[in-house]
Amino acid sequence: MSDAAALSRLLLTLEKALMSHEVRTDVERLRALLAHDFREIGRSGRSYTHADILAALPQEKVPMDVKVDHFETTCLSPTIALVTYTTERQTENGPAKARRSSIWRLEADAKGRMVFHQGTPTL
């Protein structure tokens, strides 16, 4: 995708989809958005594989209401993009804020798939 603004809009849409309860609880939709070699380092510092995420997310019972700010996209190559942003969600202990980064691969079938994600808690 050559238009940087269009790419950024696409990746923001895909990131938000991965935060939605409808996608997080649907294994087939998760498979469509996460690359087979996907890895994540969560807010806790724990590392997750593709299989871990496909097993864990569909078990979530409570939808997340997440606010996304400061979304930026950096093209690393013609088929790889890095996105960074901040999130805030309400928890029983108050707001939970994080800085997040994801690496997306634009694959031959013209679909973006997340390869890597990391969330780091902030104050």
Disulfide bonds with the S-S distance in Angstrom:
none
